[in-house]
């Protein structure tokens, strides 16, 4: 099933705020700039936390359900070579051609832009990559531990956002889900297969109003998983796409803490995780023939089937429905 909440109207607030309802609705928070005698307070940073959650439930080897918009897709004909195994967990998947882990997150070459030097741009790009790695690839994060390194990169000036993130980690729920930022799996339920996460995407940068370095990142992470029981031979893949817009203001010109990311927008899309579970973990479903994994009727699905590997899909649309992904 896919959960894409309806967008809420923009608001203005100071300081940057974290929107109500991580999963139930995105929100805009804009800061009013305030003059400082020696340094300006960063204006217009705010947060757009547009949370698009794709939760898929595998019902047979060729059909899956998801929270990405969609109904039931057609079963794809597969061969033995296309079937994921413990030795070849990415078989039959576009992820076979993706890079391994952090090697797939390649920032562009830094250049000076506006009032920001080449070194400042390079620092902003590195911080963005570090956050993506710590939040989506770090083994401790993946097994559900506290993502301390990623949390340390968030701008403490966005106090409501930071508070919400910490609350979600301590007590996850439908309105407060750490999956909005972090890829986490229950170690009592599943294990990573092979230790490699496949990664592909792109990162760009530009100058924003006021001479702030703005970085846009759009990356897909493909996780191969097996059940915790070592006797289990089944392999499932979960696909997580994250779109992240951040800013890294110059502390010499703005009243900010050096080396921190100010989050402007964050969207995530998950393919293959159980519907209607909000415990702070991704729950991949494994092929089950002959029944619907969560008891949902086929009539409850609507909309077109979606390819979770299609990075050209616009994640701006908001829906709240159970649908289908065409493949994992």
Buried (B, 14 or more C-beta within 10 A) or exposed (E): BBBBBEBBEEEEBBBBBBBBBBBBBBBBBBBEBEEEEEBBBBBBBBBBBBBBBBBBBBBBBBBBBBBBBBBBBEEEEBEEEEBBBEEBBBBBBBBEEBBEBBEBBBBEEBEEBBEBBEEBBBBBBBBBBBBBBBBBBBEEBBBBEBBEBBBEBBBEBBEBBBEBBBBBBEEBEBBBBBBBBBBBBBBEBBBBBBEBBBBBBEBEBEBBEBBBBBBBBBBBBBBBBBBEEEEEEBBBBBBBBBBBBBBBBBBEBBBBEEBBBBBBBBBBBBBBBBBEEBBBBBBBBBBBEEEBBBEBEEEBBBBEBBBBBEBEBEBEEBBBBBBBBBBB
